[in-house]
Amino acid sequence: MNAFDPTPPAWTTAATHARYFHCPSCQASCLEAQQVWINRRAPVITEQYQRKWQEFYECQCGQAWWAWSSDRPPSDLHPQQPPE
């Protein structure tokens, strides 16, 4: 499964919108997902003219969920630059 495939996998049709960036069923992190798909064909433009995408996750508990890329929490792996 390619996360950037233009065709959505079948499991995304049952995905629920997660209010917080983790599985709404078992609260597992997106890093624990079995499969990931990013809907890059339909970006949304924010008021600040920035793009955001739907990120779909299939959790290890079987729940499919999605959240906006802009809702992703900061990563410890990438240093954050202060806004200028």
Residue frames as a rotation matrix with the C-alpha (Angstrom) as fourth column:
MET 1
0.583 0.812 0.000 0.00
0.812 -0.583 0.000 0.00
0.000 0.000 -1.000 0.00
ASN 2
-0.556 -0.725 0.407 1.42
0.735 -0.658 -0.167 3.33
0.388 0.206 0.898 -1.08
ALA 3
-0.237 0.453 -0.859 0.34
0.739 -0.490 -0.462 6.25
-0.630 -0.745 -0.219 1.16
PHE 4
-0.468 -0.026 -0.883 0.48
-0.303 -0.934 0.189 8.56
-0.830 0.356 0.429 -1.87
ASP 5
-0.784 0.276 0.557 -1.50
0.599 0.574 0.558 6.36
-0.166 0.771 -0.615 -4.28
PRO 6
-0.896 0.444 0.026 -4.11
-0.418 -0.860 0.292 8.56
0.152 0.251 0.956 -6.03
THR 7
-0.084 0.889 -0.450 -6.81
-0.262 0.416 0.871 5.91
0.962 0.191 0.197 -5.62
PRO 8
-0.162 0.039 0.986 -8.17
-0.978 -0.137 -0.155 5.56
0.129 -0.990 0.060 -2.08
PRO 9
-0.927 -0.142 -0.346 -8.08
-0.103 0.986 -0.128 2.06
0.360 -0.083 -0.929 -0.56
ALA 10
-0.157 0.956 -0.248 -11.43
0.186 0.276 0.943 0.45
0.970 0.102 -0.221 0.28
TRP 11
-0.164 0.084 -0.983 -10.89
0.952 0.274 -0.135 0.68
0.258 -0.958 -0.125 4.05
THR 12
-0.965 -0.252 -0.077 -11.03
0.263 -0.934 -0.243 4.52
-0.011 -0.255 0.967 3.92
THR 13
-0.464 0.853 0.238 -14.77
-0.036 -0.286 0.957 4.53
0.885 0.435 0.164 3.13
ALA 14
0.469 0.644 -0.604 -15.62
0.556 0.315 0.769 3.54
0.686 -0.697 -0.210 6.72
ALA 15
-0.555 -0.802 -0.220 -13.18
0.695 -0.302 -0.652 6.03
0.457 -0.515 0.725 8.31
THR 16
0.618 0.700 -0.357 -14.40
0.774 -0.460 0.436 8.28
0.141 -0.546 -0.826 11.10
HIS 17
0.257 -0.508 0.822 -13.19
0.014 -0.848 -0.529 11.84
0.966 0.147 -0.211 11.63
ALA 18
0.111 -0.329 -0.938 -10.99
0.953 0.302 0.007 11.90
0.281 -0.895 0.347 14.74
ARG 19
0.928 0.267 0.261 -11.29
0.184 -0.935 0.302 15.10
0.325 -0.232 -0.917 16.77
TYR 20
0.538 -0.830 0.148 -7.81
-0.614 -0.266 0.743 14.48
-0.578 -0.490 -0.653 18.21
PHE 21
0.274 -0.499 -0.822 -4.90
-0.891 0.189 -0.412 13.07
0.361 0.846 -0.393 16.26
HIS 22
-0.835 -0.443 0.326 -5.23
-0.520 0.829 -0.207 9.47
-0.178 -0.342 -0.923 17.48
CYS 23
-0.746 0.565 -0.353 -7.56
0.216 0.707 0.674 6.52
0.630 0.427 -0.649 17.04
PRO 24
-0.325 0.689 0.648 -11.02
-0.788 -0.576 0.217 7.45
0.523 -0.440 0.730 18.38
SER 25
0.611 0.589 -0.528 -11.59
-0.265 0.781 0.565 3.84
0.746 -0.206 0.634 19.46
CYS 26
0.690 -0.400 -0.603 -8.42
0.676 0.653 0.341 2.82
0.257 -0.643 0.721 21.32
GLN 27
0.947 -0.267 -0.177 -6.48
-0.189 -0.912 0.364 6.15
-0.259 -0.312 -0.914 21.40
ALA 28
0.323 -0.866 0.383 -3.47
0.748 0.481 0.458 4.61
-0.581 0.138 0.802 19.63
SER 29
-0.033 -0.473 -0.881 -1.06
-0.236 -0.853 0.466 7.02
-0.971 0.223 -0.083 17.96
CYS 30
0.811 0.271 -0.518 -0.95
-0.534 -0.015 -0.845 7.41
-0.237 0.962 0.133 14.18
LEU 31
-0.154 -0.960 -0.234 2.53
-0.984 0.172 -0.056 5.85
0.094 0.222 -0.971 14.42
GLU 32
-0.622 -0.017 0.783 0.88
-0.353 0.899 -0.260 2.56
-0.699 -0.438 -0.565 15.42
ALA 33
0.381 0.844 -0.377 -1.39
-0.723 0.019 -0.690 2.43
-0.576 0.536 0.618 12.34
GLN 34
0.079 -0.272 0.959 -1.27
0.326 0.916 0.233 -0.63
-0.942 0.294 0.161 10.11
GLN 35
-0.179 -0.081 0.981 -2.00
0.983 -0.063 0.174 1.36
0.048 0.995 0.090 6.94
VAL 36
-0.180 0.068 -0.981 -1.90
0.244 -0.963 -0.112 5.02
-0.953 -0.260 0.157 5.96
TRP 37
-0.168 0.115 0.979 -3.33
0.981 -0.078 0.178 6.91
0.097 0.990 -0.099 3.00
ILE 38
-0.490 -0.053 -0.870 -3.10
0.284 -0.953 -0.102 10.66
-0.824 -0.297 0.482 2.32
ASN 39
0.389 0.728 0.565 -5.77
0.848 -0.043 -0.528 12.25
-0.360 0.684 -0.634 0.14
ARG 40
-0.455 -0.691 -0.561 -3.51
0.354 -0.719 0.598 14.59
-0.817 0.073 0.572 -1.82
ARG 41
-0.654 0.264 0.709 -5.98
0.725 -0.048 0.687 14.93
0.215 0.963 -0.160 -4.70
ALA 42
0.301 0.857 0.419 -8.32
0.544 -0.515 0.663 17.21
0.784 0.029 -0.621 -2.73
PRO 43
-0.679 -0.575 -0.456 -6.40
0.704 -0.334 -0.627 19.71
0.208 -0.747 0.632 -0.58
VAL 44
0.611 0.783 -0.114 -8.27
0.774 -0.561 0.293 22.33
0.165 -0.267 -0.949 1.40
ILE 45
-0.363 -0.697 0.619 -6.96
0.484 -0.708 -0.514 25.90
0.796 0.113 0.594 1.43
THR 46
-0.059 0.281 -0.958 -7.06
0.985 -0.139 -0.102 27.65
-0.161 -0.950 -0.269 4.81
GLU 47
0.894 0.431 -0.120 -7.70
0.425 -0.902 -0.074 31.33
-0.140 0.015 -0.990 5.47
GLN 48
0.418 -0.837 -0.354 -3.90
-0.340 -0.505 0.794 31.82
-0.843 -0.212 -0.495 5.55
TYR 49
0.664 -0.051 -0.746 -3.64
-0.742 0.072 -0.666 30.25
0.088 0.996 0.010 2.06
GLN 50
-0.563 -0.779 0.276 -1.97
-0.799 0.599 0.062 27.10
-0.213 -0.185 -0.959 3.36
ARG 51
0.006 0.532 -0.847 -2.93
-0.644 0.650 0.404 23.63
0.765 0.543 0.347 2.16
LYS 52
-0.466 -0.109 0.878 -4.07
-0.759 0.560 -0.333 20.81
-0.455 -0.821 -0.343 4.38
TRP 53
-0.426 0.229 -0.875 -4.95
-0.584 0.669 0.459 17.22
0.691 0.707 -0.152 3.49
GLN 54
0.673 0.603 0.428 -6.99
-0.738 0.513 0.438 14.40
0.045 -0.611 0.790 4.91
GLU 55
-0.561 -0.804 -0.195 -4.74
-0.734 0.592 -0.332 11.73
0.382 -0.043 -0.923 6.42
PHE 56
0.595 0.791 -0.143 -6.40
-0.685 0.592 0.424 8.32
0.420 -0.155 0.894 6.74
TYR 57
-0.586 -0.760 0.281 -5.21
-0.790 0.460 -0.405 5.66
0.179 -0.459 -0.870 9.19
GLU 58
0.489 0.631 -0.602 -6.23
-0.334 0.773 0.539 2.05
0.806 -0.063 0.589 9.70
CYS 59
0.095 -0.419 0.903 -5.54
-0.988 -0.147 0.035 1.27
0.118 -0.896 -0.428 13.34
GLN 60
-0.816 -0.476 -0.327 -4.32
-0.407 0.876 -0.260 -2.02
0.410 -0.080 -0.909 14.77
CYS 61
-0.719 0.617 0.320 -7.71
-0.135 0.328 -0.935 -2.32
-0.682 -0.715 -0.153 16.56
GLY 62
-0.512 0.501 0.698 -9.51
0.826 0.511 0.238 -2.31
-0.237 0.698 -0.675 13.20
GLN 63
0.480 0.681 -0.553 -10.88
0.520 -0.729 -0.446 1.24
-0.707 -0.073 -0.704 13.39
ALA 64
-0.256 -0.486 0.836 -10.31
0.928 -0.365 0.072 3.42
0.270 0.794 0.544 10.32
TRP 65
0.531 0.393 -0.751 -10.01
0.632 -0.774 0.041 7.14
-0.565 -0.496 -0.659 11.09
TRP 66
0.025 -0.526 0.850 -8.91
0.850 -0.436 -0.295 10.37
0.526 0.730 0.436 9.47
ALA 67
0.448 0.042 -0.893 -7.73
0.599 -0.755 0.265 13.81
-0.664 -0.654 -0.363 10.58
TRP 68
0.983 -0.122 0.137 -6.50
0.014 -0.696 -0.718 16.97
0.183 0.708 -0.682 8.91
SER 69
0.266 -0.962 -0.056 -2.76
0.766 0.246 -0.594 17.21
0.586 0.115 0.802 8.28
SER 70
-0.151 -0.296 0.943 -2.80
-0.176 -0.931 -0.320 20.62
0.973 -0.214 0.089 10.01
ASP 71
0.702 0.483 0.523 -4.01
-0.600 0.005 0.800 18.94
0.384 -0.876 0.293 13.24
ARG 72
0.543 -0.581 -0.607 -0.94
0.460 0.810 -0.364 16.71
0.703 -0.081 0.707 13.44
PRO 73
0.949 -0.242 -0.204 0.97
0.086 -0.422 0.903 17.38
-0.305 -0.874 -0.379 16.69
PRO 74
0.517 -0.827 -0.219 4.58
-0.839 -0.440 -0.320 18.60
0.168 0.349 -0.922 16.40
SER 75
0.835 -0.291 -0.468 7.17
0.194 0.950 -0.244 15.87
0.515 0.113 0.850 15.94
ASP 76
0.759 -0.650 0.021 10.16
-0.143 -0.136 0.980 15.30
-0.635 -0.747 -0.196 18.21
LEU 77
0.275 -0.656 0.703 12.05
0.781 0.579 0.234 14.20
-0.560 0.485 0.672 15.09
HIS 78
-0.020 -0.210 0.977 11.92
0.823 -0.559 -0.103 17.58
0.568 0.802 0.184 13.36
PRO 79
-0.629 -0.242 -0.739 13.00
0.689 -0.613 -0.386 20.76
-0.360 -0.752 0.552 15.16
GLN 80
0.436 0.870 0.228 10.29
0.899 -0.409 -0.158 23.43
-0.044 0.274 -0.961 15.07
GLN 81
-0.677 -0.601 0.426 11.22
0.640 -0.766 -0.062 26.87
0.363 0.231 0.903 13.78
PRO 82
-0.341 0.580 -0.740 9.65
0.544 -0.520 -0.658 29.82
-0.766 -0.627 -0.138 15.60
PRO 83
0.468 0.578 0.668 7.30
0.881 -0.247 -0.403 31.87
-0.068 0.778 -0.625 13.38
GLU 84
-0.656 -0.754 0.022 8.87
0.749 -0.647 0.142 34.93
-0.093 0.109 0.990 11.86
